[in-house]
Amino acid sequence: MNEQYPLTVYFDASCGLCHSEMMAIKIHDSGQRLILVDCSSAAFDDTPFATDGVTREAMMNCLHVRNRRGEWIKGVDAFELIYRSMDMTVVALFWGGRYSRPLMQRVYPWIARHRHALSCTGLHIVFDIWGALAARRSFKRSQLCREGRCSI
């Protein structure tokens, strides 16, 4: 196992867009590399992270990931890491590619500030559909394996 996994992802599950994206990603997590934590929950306690200077408020305003070594990765870098850990290279490049990273670093704070309004537009449905398609593909693959026609 890679020494950085599992990755603990702190996200705002009260946001439809955030929740849908994280659930769609989690469907691809066959290696149990991600632990999803809802930092919007009233029961969420950020006191263990005070020594790192990480607060619930910071987590609510920017996606935070903590690797197994205790290192914090935030924002665009966190998205790139999450998608790379799921072997979703194309999406990871969308967040962290040579040319797209500077744009995403400018755009992401705006997206984070307006995430609830963006959720109201129905944008989160894209992730719901993506997750449903991924689940259907996984089911078909497992069915083929049960039938002895596995491609793995």
C-alpha positions as CSV (number, residue, x, y, z in Angstrom):
1,M,0.0,0.0,0.0
2,N,1.2,3.5,-0.8
3,E,2.3,5.3,2.3
4,Q,-0.1,8.3,1.5
5,Y,-3.3,6.2,1.6
6,P,-5.9,6.3,2.8
7,L,-6.6,9.9,2.0
8,T,-9.2,11.5,4.3
9,V,-11.3,13.9,2.3
10,Y,-13.1,16.7,4.3
11,F,-15.9,18.1,2.3
12,D,-19.2,20.0,2.6
13,A,-21.9,17.3,2.3
14,S,-24.6,19.9,2.7
15,C,-23.7,21.1,-0.8
16,G,-25.4,19.1,-3.5
17,L,-22.5,19.7,-5.9
18,C,-19.9,18.6,-3.4
19,H,-21.8,15.6,-2.2
20,S,-22.6,14.4,-5.7
21,E,-19.0,14.7,-6.8
22,M,-17.6,12.9,-3.8
23,M,-20.2,10.1,-4.1
24,A,-19.4,9.7,-7.8
25,I,-15.7,9.5,-7.0
26,K,-16.2,7.0,-4.2
27,I,-17.9,4.6,-6.5
28,H,-14.5,4.2,-8.2
29,D,-12.7,3.6,-4.9
30,S,-12.3,-0.2,-5.2
31,G,-9.0,0.1,-3.4
32,Q,-10.5,1.8,-0.3
33,R,-8.1,4.8,-0.8
34,L,-10.6,7.5,0.3
35,I,-12.3,8.2,3.6
36,L,-15.0,10.8,3.2
37,V,-15.7,13.1,6.1
38,D,-18.6,15.5,6.2
39,C,-17.2,18.7,7.8
40,S,-20.6,20.4,7.5
41,S,-22.1,18.1,10.1
42,A,-22.9,19.8,13.5
43,A,-21.2,16.8,15.1
44,F,-17.9,17.5,13.2
45,D,-15.1,18.4,15.7
46,D,-12.1,20.3,14.3
47,T,-10.2,20.5,17.6
48,P,-7.8,17.6,16.6
49,F,-6.6,19.8,13.7
50,A,-6.0,23.0,15.7
51,T,-2.3,22.3,16.0
52,D,-2.1,22.2,12.2
53,G,-4.0,25.5,12.0
54,V,-6.9,23.8,10.1
55,T,-10.4,24.8,11.1
56,R,-13.9,23.7,10.2
57,E,-14.4,27.1,8.6
58,A,-11.3,26.6,6.4
59,M,-12.6,23.1,5.4
60,M,-16.0,24.5,4.5
61,N,-14.4,27.1,2.2
62,C,-11.9,24.8,0.5
63,L,-11.7,21.1,0.0
64,H,-9.1,19.6,2.4
65,V,-7.4,16.2,2.2
66,R,-5.1,14.6,4.8
67,N,-2.9,11.8,3.7
68,R,-1.7,8.9,5.9
69,R,1.4,10.8,6.8
70,G,-0.7,13.7,8.3
71,E,0.1,16.1,5.5
72,W,-2.7,18.5,4.3
73,I,-3.5,19.0,0.6
74,K,-6.0,21.7,-0.2
75,G,-8.1,23.1,-3.1
76,V,-6.9,22.4,-6.6
77,D,-4.1,20.1,-5.4
78,A,-6.6,18.1,-3.4
79,F,-8.9,17.5,-6.4
80,E,-5.9,16.5,-8.6
81,L,-4.7,14.1,-5.9
82,I,-8.2,12.5,-5.4
83,Y,-8.7,11.9,-9.1
84,R,-5.1,10.6,-9.6
85,S,-5.7,8.2,-6.7
86,M,-8.7,6.8,-8.5
87,D,-6.6,6.5,-11.8
88,M,-8.8,9.1,-13.4
89,T,-5.9,10.8,-15.2
90,V,-7.9,12.9,-17.6
91,V,-10.0,14.5,-14.8
92,A,-6.8,14.9,-12.7
93,L,-5.2,16.8,-15.6
94,F,-8.3,19.0,-15.8
95,W,-7.5,20.1,-12.2
96,G,-3.7,20.0,-12.3
97,G,-2.5,20.0,-15.9
98,R,0.3,22.3,-16.9
99,Y,-2.1,24.7,-18.7
100,S,-5.3,24.2,-16.7
101,R,-3.9,24.4,-13.2
102,P,-3.4,28.3,-13.3
103,L,-7.0,28.7,-14.5
104,M,-8.4,26.3,-11.9
105,Q,-6.5,28.0,-9.1
106,R,-8.2,31.2,-10.1
107,V,-11.7,29.7,-10.7
108,Y,-11.8,27.2,-7.7
109,P,-12.2,29.9,-5.0
110,W,-15.2,31.3,-6.9
111,I,-16.7,27.9,-7.3
112,A,-16.2,27.2,-3.6
113,R,-17.9,30.5,-2.6
114,H,-20.9,29.8,-5.0
115,R,-21.1,26.0,-4.6
116,H,-24.6,26.1,-3.1
117,A,-26.0,28.4,-5.8
118,L,-24.3,26.2,-8.4
119,S,-26.0,23.2,-6.9
120,C,-29.4,25.0,-7.4
121,T,-28.7,25.1,-11.1
122,G,-28.8,21.3,-11.2
123,L,-25.1,21.0,-12.0
124,H,-24.7,18.3,-9.4
125,I,-26.9,16.1,-11.5
126,V,-24.0,15.6,-13.9
127,F,-22.1,13.9,-11.1
128,D,-25.2,11.8,-10.1
129,I,-25.4,10.6,-13.7
130,W,-21.7,9.9,-13.9
131,G,-21.9,7.9,-10.6
132,A,-24.9,5.9,-11.9
133,L,-23.0,5.1,-15.1
134,A,-19.9,4.1,-13.2
135,A,-22.0,1.8,-10.9
136,R,-23.7,0.2,-13.9
137,R,-20.3,-0.4,-15.6
138,S,-18.9,-2.0,-12.4
139,F,-22.0,-4.2,-12.1
140,K,-21.6,-5.4,-15.7
141,R,-17.9,-6.1,-15.1
142,S,-18.6,-8.1,-12.0
143,Q,-21.4,-10.0,-13.7
144,L,-19.0,-10.9,-16.5
145,C,-16.5,-12.1,-14.0
146,R,-19.1,-14.3,-12.3
147,E,-19.9,-15.8,-15.7
148,G,-16.2,-16.6,-16.2
149,R,-15.8,-13.9,-18.9
150,C,-13.7,-11.6,-16.8
151,S,-11.5,-9.1,-18.7
152,I,-9.2,-8.6,-15.7
